[in-house]
Amino acid sequence: MKVRFKFGIKTFSGTADEMTYGSYAKNTLCLGRQYVTPDYTANNQHVGAIGKNLASVFKAAAAEYVADLKTYATRNGKENFHYGELAVTAYPLFVKMMFAWAKTDPTHIDLTAITVADIVTRDADVRTVKRAVDAGYLPHISDYADLTSDIQ
């Protein structure tokens, strides 16, 4: 349904009072519908388990490794993002790298159960930021060769 607001508000995007609003046509039209709670599926549970495990792996990683990821994120933000765009921080880059690594061998790499020790035992390319960039798991930047701290 088409929504009209008072007090000079043209449009609103978001959820309020059991209604979901969307702004369309360059903020000149606002449509609203009743909010419906999404169903909880097995995929939600699987993705949640991956997220929890990757957070624990990130926390268990060596401080130097996390510092290298932060340095990479800063350099990546300067090279691959334009003015006004938000650069990606270290943790999302870590998650992206882990998903790219898992895609190379999905039968043997389970992100719901992977640990730092497993990464070291497999001598995975995600052990250092430099190796991850070389493997294509992270975008290439000009000064990445010095980011060699191990995850352990």
N, C-alpha and C positions, 0 to 999 in steps of 0.2 A: 504494500500500500504506500501511496505517496504521503510523505510526512511534512508537516509545516510546524516550524518552531516559532516561539515568541522572542521578543527582546533582540531582534536583529540577527539572530543566528540563522545562517542559510542552510548549512549541512552539518552532519555529525557522523563519524564512523566509529563503530564500537558497539558494545553491549551495555544496556542499562535498563533496569526495571523489566526484566524478562523479555526484552525486545533487542533485536540485533539491527543496527542501522548501517547503511552503506551510502557513501557519497559517490555520485556519478556525474557525468557530463561536465567535467572541469569544475566540480564543486557548485553546480547550479541545481542539482536534483538530489533529493535524499529519499531512499526507499527503506522501509522497515518491514520486519517479519518477526514472528514469534521465535524466541530462542529455543532450540531443541538440543538437549544434552546428547553428545555423541555417545555411541555404544563403545564399550570397552572390549577390545578384541585381543586375540592371541598375538597379533602383530604389535599392538601397543605394549603388551607385556614383554615381548622379545626386545623391542627397541629400548624400553626402559631398563632392562637387564644389561644391555650393551652400554647404555649411558652410565649406569652406576659402576660397572666394571671399569670402563675407560677412565672415569673420574678417580677411582682408586689406583689405577696404574699411573696416572699423571701425578698423583700425590706421592706415590712410592718412587718415582723417578728421581735421579740424582739432581741436586740443586744446580749443578753446572749445566746439565742437560736442559733444564727448564730455563735457565738464563740464556742458553743458546737459542732456544725457541723464541724467547722474548726479543732477543737481538734480531733474529730472522724476521719476526713479525714487524718490528720497527722498520727494518730495511725494506721489507716487502711493501709496507705501507707507503714508503717514499717513492718506490719505483713503479708499482703496479696499480696505484690508486690515484685518482684525480682529486684536485682541490674540491672540498665539499663532501667527498665520499668518506664514509667511515672505514678505516682500515681494520683488517681482521686481527684479533689478538692471538696470543700463544695457544690457549686451550683449543679454540676451534680449528686452528691449524693442526694441532696434535690429533684431533678427532678425524679430520680430513685425511691426514697421513695414514692413520690406522685403518680406516675404511678402504683406502686405496691399496694398502698392503694386503688386507684380507681378501680383496677382490682377485689378487693374483693366484691364490690357492684356497678357495672357499671350502674345500673338503677337509683341510687340515688346520685352518686358522679359525678359531671360534672366539669372537670378540666378547662373548659373555663370560668367558673363563680364562682369557689370556692374562699372564702376569709378566712382570719385569724379568723374572727368571726364565720364563718361556722365550721371551724375545732374545735374551742373551744366549740361551741354549741353541736356538735356531740360527743364530748369527744373522738376524733379520736386518734388512736395509733401513729399518726405522731406529736402529741403535744410535745413530747420529743424524743430525740435521743434514750434514753434507751428503751422506749416503742416501738419505731420503730424496734430496733434490736430484742427485745423480740418477736415481731410480725412476724419477718422474712422479713421485708421490706428492711433491710440493712444487709450486711454480718456481721457475728459475729466476734468480736475482744475480747481480754482478759480483758481489762480495760474499759468497757463501762458503768458500773453501776453508775459512778459519773456524767454522762451527763444527768442531770435531769431538765435543764432549760426549762421553758414552752415557747411555741411559742408566747404567748400573752405578 
